[in-house]
Amino acid sequence: MTNPVGSFIWYELMTSDPDAAAKFYEPIVGWKISAHSDPASAAGGMDYRMIERSDGGMAGGVLKLNDDMVKGGARPCWLGYLYVTDVDATVAAVVADGGKALMPGMDIEVGRIAMIADPQGVPIYVMTPKPPAGKEDMSSDVWDRDAPQRVSWNELYTPDLAAAKAFYGKHFNFEFNESLPMGPMGDYCFIDVGGNRVGAMMQKPEAVPVGLWNYYIRVPEIDAAVAKLQELGGQVFNGPMEVPGDDWVINGMDAQGAMVSLCGKKGS
């Protein structure tokens, strides 16, 4: 795989109702979410569906939370996958450094994955993909700063900014070359991976109850997307707010309770 170590290579929506999630996200983002579980996942007793972009590429997946997951504390949310060359070695190193293994390494059809929590308790997947034969040099394009229907920005709200920077820099090659002072809110520290500016991290605001990764999905036009989000039962907590690059962003929640953020341009 040609993505640098530490790249975001997949995104997953954990939700209580994949059918309702499809009806929510499809008109807002332009995705097509499969009406049926992926066959390999269904054979393993899981409901996992693919998110297809209008250009034919994949944007991520949707996992239905089952009763055992919910009893274990899982709630609707978006989670990212970070590319690593060795899942088990990464998990061992993370645990040795104060993190946790929330889901041990397991093989799936397209590679090996595990879920970890960083030392501040924020969950994220790690993955070593298994590209199809003859496509060993393929790369993931689910993250793209400017392309529609992809995650455009990855943002970490952390309870301990200095510790999080050290952790992700050590284990995932995150670089922090610039930051934006935000007054009483502290510094907004940009994340560079393999020469790409993929997002930022900041000290968790008091209004945010727990540390978490927040993912901004690019939509065609922000006002239309916000109107549709609210029409379909979602909530907006913040925005639309203008950010550098002529983009506008919102932070909110989908109809099933997963935090979701959107970014896009203003219409003329």
C-alpha positions as CSV (number, residue, x, y, z in Angstrom):
1,M,0.0,0.0,0.0
2,T,1.3,3.4,-0.9
3,N,-0.3,5.5,1.9
4,P,2.1,6.6,4.5
5,V,2.0,5.0,8.0
6,G,-0.5,7.0,10.1
7,S,-2.8,7.8,7.2
8,F,-6.6,7.6,7.6
9,I,-7.5,4.8,5.2
10,W,-11.1,4.0,6.2
11,Y,-14.0,5.3,8.1
12,E,-16.8,3.5,9.8
13,L,-20.2,4.5,11.0
14,M,-21.4,2.5,14.0
15,T,-25.2,2.8,14.1
16,S,-28.3,1.3,15.6
17,D,-30.1,1.3,12.3
18,P,-28.2,1.1,9.0
19,D,-31.4,1.5,6.9
20,A,-32.3,4.7,8.7
21,A,-28.6,5.9,8.4
22,A,-28.8,5.4,4.6
23,K,-31.9,7.5,4.4
24,F,-30.1,10.2,6.4
25,Y,-26.7,10.3,4.7
26,E,-27.6,9.6,1.1
27,P,-29.5,12.9,0.4
28,I,-27.1,15.0,2.5
29,V,-23.7,13.7,1.2
30,G,-24.7,12.0,-2.1
31,W,-23.5,8.5,-1.0
32,K,-25.2,5.2,-1.7
33,I,-25.2,2.9,1.3
34,S,-25.9,-0.8,0.5
35,A,-29.3,-2.1,1.4
36,H,-27.7,-5.4,2.5
37,S,-24.8,-6.6,4.6
38,D,-21.5,-7.5,2.9
39,P,-21.7,-11.3,2.3
40,A,-18.5,-12.0,4.2
41,S,-19.7,-10.0,7.2
42,A,-23.1,-11.6,7.1
43,A,-21.6,-15.0,7.1
44,G,-19.8,-14.0,10.4
45,G,-23.1,-12.8,12.0
46,M,-22.5,-9.1,11.5
47,D,-24.4,-6.5,9.5
48,Y,-21.7,-4.5,7.7
49,R,-22.5,-2.4,4.7
50,M,-20.4,-0.5,2.2
51,I,-20.7,3.3,1.5
52,E,-20.3,4.0,-2.2
53,R,-19.5,7.4,-3.7
54,S,-21.1,8.7,-6.8
55,D,-17.8,8.2,-8.7
56,G,-17.9,4.5,-7.9
57,G,-15.3,4.5,-5.2
58,M,-15.8,3.6,-1.5
59,A,-16.1,6.1,1.3
60,G,-16.2,3.7,4.2
61,G,-18.6,1.2,5.9
62,V,-21.6,1.0,8.2
63,L,-21.6,-1.4,11.1
64,K,-24.9,-2.2,12.9
65,L,-24.4,-2.2,16.6
66,N,-25.7,-5.6,18.0
67,D,-26.9,-6.2,21.6
68,D,-23.6,-7.4,22.8
69,M,-21.8,-4.2,21.5
70,V,-24.4,-2.0,23.2
71,K,-24.2,-3.9,26.4
72,G,-20.4,-3.4,26.3
73,G,-20.9,0.4,26.0
74,A,-20.8,1.0,22.3
75,R,-22.9,3.9,21.0
76,P,-23.5,5.4,17.6
77,C,-20.3,7.1,16.4
78,W,-17.9,7.6,13.5
79,L,-14.5,5.9,13.8
80,G,-11.4,6.2,11.6
81,Y,-8.8,3.6,10.7
82,L,-5.1,4.4,10.8
83,Y,-2.7,2.6,8.5
84,V,0.0,0.6,10.2
85,T,2.4,-2.0,8.9
86,D,1.9,-4.5,11.8
87,V,-1.3,-4.4,13.7
88,D,-0.2,-6.7,16.5
89,A,3.1,-4.9,17.1
90,T,1.2,-1.5,17.1
91,V,-1.3,-2.7,19.6
92,A,1.4,-4.1,21.9
93,A,3.3,-0.8,21.7
94,V,0.2,1.2,22.4
95,V,-0.7,-0.8,25.4
96,A,2.9,-0.5,26.7
97,D,2.6,3.2,26.4
98,G,-0.6,3.5,28.4
99,G,-3.2,2.9,25.8
100,K,-5.7,0.0,25.7
101,A,-6.7,-2.8,23.3
102,L,-10.4,-2.4,22.9
103,M,-10.7,-5.1,20.3
104,P,-7.7,-7.5,19.7
105,G,-6.2,-8.0,16.3
106,M,-8.4,-9.9,13.9
107,D,-8.3,-10.9,10.3
108,I,-11.0,-9.8,7.9
109,E,-11.3,-10.3,4.2
110,V,-9.4,-7.1,3.3
111,G,-6.7,-7.2,6.0
112,R,-6.1,-7.2,9.7
113,I,-7.6,-4.7,12.2
114,A,-7.8,-3.9,15.8
115,M,-9.4,-1.2,17.9
116,I,-7.3,0.7,20.4
117,A,-7.8,3.6,22.8
118,D,-5.1,6.1,23.2
119,P,-3.8,6.9,26.8
120,Q,-6.5,9.6,27.1
121,G,-9.3,7.0,26.3
122,V,-10.1,8.0,22.7
123,P,-10.9,5.0,20.4
124,I,-9.6,4.5,16.9
125,Y,-9.0,1.5,14.6
126,V,-5.6,0.4,13.3
127,M,-5.4,-1.6,10.1
128,T,-2.9,-3.4,7.8
129,P,-4.8,-3.8,4.6
130,K,-4.5,-6.8,2.2
131,P,-4.7,-5.4,-1.3
132,P,-6.2,-7.6,-4.1
133,A,-3.7,-9.6,-6.1
134,G,-2.0,-7.5,-8.7
135,K,-3.0,-4.2,-6.9
136,E,-0.3,-4.2,-4.2
137,D,0.5,-0.6,-4.9
138,M,-3.1,0.7,-4.5
139,S,-3.8,3.5,-2.1
140,S,-6.9,4.5,-0.1
141,D,-8.7,7.7,-1.1
142,V,-11.4,7.9,1.5
143,W,-9.6,11.0,2.9
144,D,-9.2,13.9,0.6
145,R,-8.9,17.5,1.6
146,D,-11.0,18.9,-1.3
147,A,-12.9,16.0,-3.1
148,P,-16.6,15.7,-2.4
149,Q,-18.2,12.7,-0.5
150,R,-15.0,12.1,1.4
151,V,-13.7,13.0,4.9
152,S,-11.9,16.3,4.4
153,W,-10.6,16.9,8.0
154,N,-9.8,14.7,11.0
155,E,-10.0,16.6,14.3
156,L,-9.1,15.3,17.8
157,Y,-10.5,16.8,21.0
158,T,-8.2,15.4,23.7
159,P,-8.1,15.8,27.5
160,D,-4.3,16.2,27.3
161,L,-3.0,17.9,24.2
162,A,0.7,17.6,25.0
163,A,0.4,13.9,25.8
164,A,-1.7,13.2,22.7
165,K,0.8,14.9,20.4
166,A,3.6,12.8,21.9
167,F,1.6,9.6,21.6
168,Y,0.4,10.0,18.0
169,G,3.8,11.3,16.9
170,K,5.6,8.3,18.4
171,H,3.2,5.6,17.2
172,F,1.7,7.0,13.9
173,N,4.3,9.4,12.6
174,F,2.1,12.5,13.1
175,E,4.0,15.7,12.7
176,F,3.0,19.0,14.3
177,N,4.7,21.7,12.2
178,E,2.2,24.6,12.7
179,S,-0.5,25.7,15.2
180,L,-3.1,28.3,15.4
181,P,-3.6,30.1,18.7
182,M,-7.2,30.3,19.8
183,G,-7.0,32.4,22.9
184,P,-8.5,30.8,26.0
185,M,-9.2,27.6,24.0
186,G,-5.5,27.0,23.5
187,D,-3.6,26.0,20.3
188,Y,-5.1,24.3,17.3
189,C,-2.3,22.0,16.3
190,F,-2.2,20.9,12.7
191,I,-1.5,17.2,11.9
192,D,0.8,16.4,9.0
193,V,1.2,12.8,7.8
194,G,3.5,12.0,4.9
195,G,3.5,15.6,3.8
196,N,-0.3,16.0,3.8
197,R,-2.2,18.2,6.3
198,V,-4.9,15.8,7.3
199,G,-6.4,17.5,10.3
200,A,-5.7,19.0,13.8
201,M,-5.9,18.3,17.5
202,M,-6.8,20.6,20.4
203,Q,-7.5,20.5,24.1
204,K,-11.0,19.2,24.6
205,P,-13.5,22.0,25.3
206,E,-15.4,21.8,28.5
207,A,-18.6,21.5,26.6
208,V,-17.5,18.2,25.0
209,P,-18.0,15.5,27.6
210,V,-15.3,13.1,26.5
211,G,-12.2,13.1,24.2
212,L,-13.0,12.0,20.7
213,W,-12.1,12.1,17.0
214,N,-14.3,14.3,14.9
215,Y,-14.5,13.8,11.2
216,Y,-15.7,16.4,8.7
217,I,-17.5,15.1,5.6
218,R,-17.4,17.3,2.5
219,V,-20.8,18.1,1.0
220,P,-21.6,19.9,-2.2
221,E,-23.1,23.0,-0.5
222,I,-23.2,23.6,3.2
223,D,-26.6,25.5,3.6
224,A,-28.5,22.9,1.6
225,A,-26.8,20.1,3.6
226,V,-27.7,21.7,6.9
227,A,-31.3,22.2,5.9
228,K,-31.5,18.5,4.8
229,L,-29.8,17.3,8.0
230,Q,-32.3,19.1,10.2
231,E,-35.2,18.0,8.0
232,L,-34.2,14.4,8.5
233,G,-33.9,14.5,12.3
234,G,-30.3,15.6,12.8
235,Q,-29.1,18.4,15.0
236,V,-26.7,21.2,14.6
237,F,-24.6,22.2,17.7
238,N,-22.3,24.7,16.1
239,G,-22.2,26.6,12.8
240,P,-22.3,27.1,9.9
241,M,-18.9,28.8,10.6
242,E,-16.4,30.0,8.1
243,V,-12.9,28.5,8.2
244,P,-9.8,29.2,6.2
245,G,-10.0,28.1,2.5
246,D,-13.5,29.5,1.9
247,D,-15.1,26.5,3.6
248,W,-18.0,26.5,6.0
249,V,-18.4,23.9,8.7
250,I,-20.9,22.6,11.2
251,N,-20.8,20.2,14.1
252,G,-23.9,18.2,14.8
253,M,-25.5,14.8,15.3
254,D,-27.2,12.4,13.0
255,A,-30.7,11.0,13.6
256,Q,-29.3,7.9,15.3
257,G,-27.1,9.9,17.7
258,A,-23.7,9.8,16.1
259,M,-21.7,13.0,16.1
260,V,-21.2,14.2,12.5
261,S,-19.5,17.3,11.1
262,L,-19.9,18.6,7.6
263,C,-17.8,21.0,5.5
264,G,-18.5,22.7,2.2
265,K,-18.8,25.9,0.2
266,K,-21.5,28.5,0.4
267,G,-23.8,28.7,-2.6
268,S,-23.7,31.7,-4.8
